[in-house]
């Protein structure tokens, strides 16, 4: 018997530092048509937010992409590029 978790599994690239204060994270889902690119992106935003929170900061995204599955072509995927910023800096910029 197959587990639903296995069918819907996906693996994140993990947080990758791309510059002095720039990061990216991406994920491709093995869930096929059962998972949307938007839900994959939401998972990444949570992961990136948690990464920043561990540092006492908040996430500030610089770009977000999501791609739904296309049968026999590609699986749903997403990528989030972001910075971690001080909570006060985020509030001062009006991006709460």
C-alpha positions in Angstrom: 0.0 0.0 0.0 1.4 3.4 -1.0 1.4 6.3 1.4 -0.2 9.6 0.3 2.8 11.3 1.7 5.0 9.5 -0.8 2.7 10.5 -3.7 2.7 14.1 -2.7 6.3 14.4 -1.6 8.6 17.1 -2.7 12.1 18.1 -1.7 13.4 21.6 -1.3 16.8 22.7 -2.5 17.3 24.1 1.0 18.3 27.7 1.5 21.1 28.7 -0.8 23.0 31.9 -0.2 23.5 33.8 -3.5 25.1 37.0 -2.2 26.0 38.9 1.0 22.4 39.1 2.1 20.6 37.3 -0.7 19.1 33.8 -0.7 17.1 31.5 -2.9 15.1 28.3 -2.4 13.4 26.1 -4.9 11.3 23.0 -5.0 9.8 20.6 -7.5 6.8 18.5 -6.3 6.4 14.8 -7.0 2.6 15.3 -6.5 1.9 15.9 -10.2 -1.5 17.2 -10.9 -2.5 16.9 -7.2 -0.3 19.8 -6.2 -0.3 23.4 -7.7 2.7 25.5 -8.3 1.1 28.1 -5.9 1.1 25.5 -3.0 4.7 24.6 -3.7 5.5 28.4 -3.6 3.6 28.7 -0.3 5.7 25.9 1.2 8.9 27.8 0.1 7.7 31.1 1.6 7.1 29.3 4.9 10.6 27.7 4.8 12.3 31.1 3.9 10.3 32.9 6.6 11.4 30.3 9.2 15.0 30.7 8.1 14.8 34.5 8.6 13.0 34.1 11.9 15.8 31.9 13.2 18.0 34.9 12.8 15.6 37.3 14.5 14.6 38.8 11.1 11.8 38.8 8.7 11.6 37.7 5.0 11.6 40.3 2.2 11.0 38.6 -1.2 12.7 39.9 -4.3 11.1 37.5 -6.7 8.7 34.5 -6.6 7.8 32.1 -9.4 5.5 29.2 -9.5 4.8 26.7 -12.3 1.9 24.3 -12.4 2.4 20.7 -13.7 1.9 20.0 -17.4 1.2 16.3 -18.1 4.2 14.5 -19.6 6.2 17.7 -19.6 7.1 18.9 -16.1 6.1 18.7 -12.4 4.8 21.6 -10.4 7.7 23.8 -9.1 8.5 27.1 -7.5 11.4 29.4 -6.6 11.6 32.2 -4.1 14.5 34.7 -3.9 14.7 36.8 -0.7 16.6 38.8 1.8 16.3 38.6 5.6 15.8 42.0 7.1 15.5 43.5 10.6 11.9 43.7 11.8 12.2 47.5 12.3 13.5 47.9 8.7 10.5 46.0 7.3 8.0 48.0 9.3 9.7 51.3 8.3 9.4 50.4 4.6 5.7 49.8 5.0 5.9 46.2 3.8 4.3 44.4 6.7 
